[in-house]
Amino acid sequence: MTSIVDQIKWDKDPHGLVPAVVQDADTKDVLMLGFMNRDALEMTLRGRKVTFWQRSRQKLWTKGETSGNTLNFVGLRVNCNDDSLLVLARPVGATCHTGHPTCYYREAQHEGDDWRTVTEAQFDPEQVYGVRP
């Protein structure tokens, strides 16, 4: 029997990555988008903490390893083409590195070119990471 990890079409991307949309399992809010390779998905399934492939640093990264704001894995869905994932998770703390509960904390204004912030930050990123995002 083939494992679910083997059923993902990793070869569609030259780096073996697939997009992974993370959704709050309870509120259904979209929390973030990351990329997973085979190892990241296996670590997520095994350790129950959502793990990604960090493209900028070329390494595996478990959400919250610096901030303590983790994503506890609840479930997994795959799209019809087997090339993107929907990860259901329960966040512990804010998901976004800006301190907001979701990375999608700004929305377009009906008039003008400005974004409107729709959530409050839960922490100061400078205190957590030592720099402003």
Secondary structure, DSSP 8 states (H G I E B T S, - for coil): ---HHHHS-GGGSTT--EEEEEEETTT--EEEEEEE-HHHHHHHHHHSB-EEEETTTTEEEETTTTTS--EEEEEEEE-TTSS-EEEEEEESS-SSTTS-SSS--EEE-SSSS-EEE-S--SS-HHHHHSS--
